[in-house]
């Protein structure tokens, strides 16, 4: 397996995606749910590719430091109606991060654990 393929996002379990620095998080929204509610990454720069598969429904992907949306915003995609694809780059520090759809925060959220 090539180094580039190994660096790509790999599915650790059905709900946890693990990646390394410089990698890409790929996450989608469909039926007003994220494709996963638990992500893992190494500290550093990470590209987020977000796909909204819900036709006519507005979603985004917003990351905060800490365990909820009261923490400092790390970055987000725009709120747009689907279908739509967006990309943003985040600089992540070690620790727990929280992510949500700002439109549907009560049902679309999860944890991003960032290691050294």
VOBA-1610 file (N, C-alpha, C; in pm, whole numbers, padded with zeros to 5 digits, always signed):
BEGIN
Unk+00086-00117+00000Unk+00000+00000+00000Unk+00091+00124+00000Unk+00062+00221-00083Unk+00147+00339-00093Unk+00132+00427+00031Unk+00235+00511+00056Unk+00229+00604+00170Unk+00110+00698+00158Unk+00080+00745+00037Unk-00032+00837+00017Unk-00165+00773+00054Unk-00185+00648+00016Unk-00309+00579+00051Unk-00317+00560+00202Unk-00205+00526+00267Unk-00205+00507+00411Unk-00238+00636+00484Unk-00203+00751+00426Unk-00229+00880+00489Unk-00374+00924+00474Unk-00446+00865+00384Unk-00586+00901+00363Unk-00671+00858+00482Unk-00788+00912+00491Unk-00879+00877+00599Unk-00911+00728+00593Unk-00902+00663+00709Unk-00937+00522+00717Unk-01046+00503+00820Unk-01136+00415+00793Unk-01247+00390+00885Unk-01199+00292+00990Unk-01191+00336+01116Unk-01145+00253+01225Unk-01260+00165+01274Unk-01375+00225+01294Unk-01497+00150+01323Unk-01606+00215+01239Unk-01726+00172+01251Unk-01833+00232+01172Unk-01859+00376+01213Unk-01814+00417+01333Unk-01843+00551+01381Unk-01719+00638+01404Unk-01599+00583+01398Unk-01479+00660+01429Unk-01388+00664+01307Unk-01351+00785+01266Unk-01257+00802+01157Unk-01128+00858+01213Unk-01015+00795+01181Unk-00887+00839+01233Unk-00800+00884+01116Unk-00725+00994+01137Unk-00638+01045+01032Unk-00514+01105+01093Unk-00418+01140+01010Unk-00293+01196+01057Unk-00277+01338+01006Unk-00180+01411+01062Unk-00160+01551+01025Unk-00150+01567+00874Unk-00214+01671+00823Unk-00209+01697+00681Unk-00313+01619+00602Unk-00391+01540+00670Unk-00490+01459+00602Unk-00621+01533+00582Unk-00716+01460+00531Unk-00846+01517+00499Unk-00955+01444+00575Unk-01040+01521+00643Unk-01161+01467+00703Unk-01270+01476+00597Unk-01333+01366+00568Unk-01447+01367+00477Unk-01569+01330+00558Unk-01665+01421+00563Unk-01786+01400+00640Unk-01903+01452+00559Unk-02018+01388+00574Unk-02134+01430+00497Unk-02256+01441+00588Unk-02357+01510+00536Unk-02486+01522+00604Unk-02591+01464+00512Unk-02673+01375+00569Unk-02782+01314+00493Unk-02893+01275+00590Unk-03015+01303+00553Unk-03130+01275+00640Unk-03114+01346+00775Unk-03060+01467+00770Unk-03036+01551+00888Unk-02952+01478+00994Unk-02850+01406+00946Unk-02752+01339+01032Unk-02615+01349+00968Unk-02510+01357+01051Unk-02374+01346+00999Unk-02343+01199+00972Unk-02248+01174+00885Unk-02208+01037+00853Unk-02136+00970+00970Unk-02086+01047+01066Unk-02023+00995+01187Unk-02037+01098+01298Unk-02036+01050+01422Unk-02042+01142+01534Unk-01914+01139+01617Unk-01808+01076+01562Unk-01681+01068+01632Unk-01567+01066+01531Unk-01479+01164+01541Unk-01363+01175+01453Unk-01237+01184+01538Unk-01124+01142+01480Unk-00993+01155+01545Unk-00894+01210+01445Unk-00802+01294+01494Unk-00699+01351+01407Unk-00575+01383+01489Unk-00462+01397+01424Unk-00342+01447+01488Unk-00345+01599+01482Unk-00276+01662+01577Unk-00268+01807+01578Unk-00200+01856+01451Unk-00238+01974+01407Unk-00180+02033+01287Unk-00289+02070+01188Unk-00248+02091+01066Unk-00340+02135+00962Unk-00415+02016+00901Unk-00547+02029+00896Unk-00634+01925+00842Unk-00735+01990+00749Unk-00758+01930+00634Unk-00859+01978+00540Unk-00989+01904+00566Unk-01099+01978+00572Unk-01231+01919+00589Unk-01305+01928+00456Unk-01350+01814+00407Unk-01437+01809+00289Unk-01575+01771+00339Unk-01668+01865+00325Unk-01804+01846+00377Unk-01902+01840+00261Unk-01983+01734+00259Unk-02083+01718+00155Unk-02222+01718+00218Unk-02305+01810+00175Unk-02445+01815+00216Unk-02526+01742+00110Unk-02578+01626+00143Unk-02653+01544+00049Unk-02804+01570+00056Unk-02847+01653+00151Unk-02990+01679+00172Unk-03039+01789+00080Unk-03110+01753-00024Unk-03159+01850-00122Unk-03251+01953-00055Unk-03213+02079-00070Unk-03294+02189-00020Unk-03283+02215+00130Unk-03204+02135+00202Unk-03190+02153+00346Unk-03052+02214+00376Unk-03053+02316+00463Unk-02930+02389+00494Unk-02851+02319+00605Unk-02720+02301+00581Unk-02628+02240+00678Unk-02493+02309+00668Unk-02411+02287+00771Unk-02269+02321+00767Unk-02195+02229+00863Unk-02064+02248+00874Unk-01978+02172+00964Unk-01896+02275+01040Unk-01914+02284+01172Unk-01851+02388+01254Unk-01779+02320+01371Unk-01649+02351+01389Unk-01567+02290+01494Unk-01535+02393+01601Unk-01546+02351+01729Unk-01514+02434+01845Unk-01413+02362+01934Unk-01327+02437+02003Unk-01242+02377+02107Unk-01331+02342+02225Unk-01302+02230+02290Unk-01378+02192+02409Unk-01489+02094+02378Unk-01582+02083+02472Unk-01683+01978+02464Unk-01819+02026+02416Unk-01831+02157+02383Unk-01958+02207+02331Unk-01935+02336+02253Unk-02044+02398+02208Unk-02031+02516+02122Unk-02002+02645+02198Unk-01975+02635+02328Unk-01934+02754+02404Unk-01784+02779+02391Unk-01710+02681+02337Unk-01566+02696+02318Unk-01534+02785+02199Unk-01405+02815+02184Unk-01358+02897+02073Unk-01381+02826+01940Unk-01433+02898+01842Unk-01452+02843+01708Unk-01317+02819+01642Unk-01300+02699+01588Unk-01176+02664+01517Unk-01193+02687+01367Unk-01315+02673+01318Unk-01343+02694+01176Unk-01472+02626+01136Unk-01521+02664+01018Unk-01649+02609+00972Unk-01662+02625+00822Unk-01757+02548+00769Unk-01799+02570+00632Unk-01920+02664+00636Unk-01958+02715+00520Unk-02075+02802+00512Unk-02202+02719+00527Unk-02307+02784+00575Unk-02439+02720+00580Unk-02498+02733+00440Unk-02521+02618+00376Unk-02578+02617+00241Unk-02680+02504+00228Unk-02774+02522+00137Unk-02870+02417+00105Unk-02805+02314+00014Unk-02839+02189+00034Unk-02784+02082-00047Unk-02865+02061-00174Unk-02808+01986-00265Unk-02677+01924-00252Unk-02565+02026-00273Unk-02458+02008-00196Unk-02346+02101-00201Unk-02222+02034-00143Unk-02106+02074-00192Unk-01979+02027-00138Unk-01892+02147-00108Unk-01827+02145+00010Unk-01739+02253+00051Unk-01612+02196+00111Unk-01511+02281+00120Unk-01383+02242+00177Unk-01329+02358+00260Unk-01272+02327+00375Unk-01208+02428+00458Unk-01087+02364+00526Unk-00990+02446+00565Unk-00871+02397+00633Unk-00872+02445+00777Unk-00848+02352+00870Unk-00844+02382+01012Unk-00704+02357+01065Unk-00662+02437+01163Unk-00539+02410+01237Unk-00582+02363+01375Unk-00559+02235+01402Unk-00608+02172+01524Unk-00499+02160+01629Unk-00537+02183+01755Unk-00447+02163+01869Unk-00495+02040+01946Unk-00406+01982+02023Unk-00440+01861+02099Unk-00556+01887+02194Unk-00639+01786+02211Unk-00749+01793+02305Unk-00882+01760+02241Unk-00986+01780+02319Unk-01121+01750+02273Unk-01180+01869+02198Unk-01245+01839+02088Unk-01315+01939+02008Unk-01458+01889+01985Unk-01546+01982+01964Unk-01687+01953+01940Unk-01723+02004+01802Unk-01804+01929+01727Unk-01850+01981+01599Unk-02000+01969+01589Unk-02059+02058+01509Unk-02204+02061+01493Unk-02242+02125+01361Unk-02366+02100+01323Unk-02432+02177+01219Unk-02499+02293+01293Unk-02468+02415+01256Unk-02524+02530+01327Unk-02676+02541+01312Unk-02731+02483+01207Unk-02876+02486+01186Unk-02947+02380+01269Unk-02884+02263+01286Unk-02946+02149+01355Unk-02855+02100+01468Unk-02808+02190+01553Unk-02707+02155+01654Unk-02755+02050+01754Unk-02884+02044+01780Unk-02936+01947+01875Unk-02931+01804+01826Unk-02931+01783+01695Unk-02929+01648+01642Unk-02809+01616+01554Unk-02736+01718+01512Unk-02618+01695+01427Unk-02496+01750+01498Unk-02426+01661+01572Unk-02306+01703+01644Unk-02220+01582+01672Unk-02099+01607+01716Unk-02008+01499+01746Unk-01881+01548+01813Unk-01790+01454+01837Unk-01664+01482+01904Unk-01547+01455+01809Unk-01454+01549+01807Unk-01329+01536+01732Unk-01218+01534+01834Unk-01152+01419+01849Unk-01042+01404+01944Unk-00912+01425+01869Unk-00832+01520+01917Unk-00707+01556+01850Unk-00589+01518+01939Unk-00499+01435+01885Unk-00380+01392+01957Unk-00258+01467+01912Unk-00145+01439+01977Unk-00018+01508+01945Unk+00039+01464+01814
//
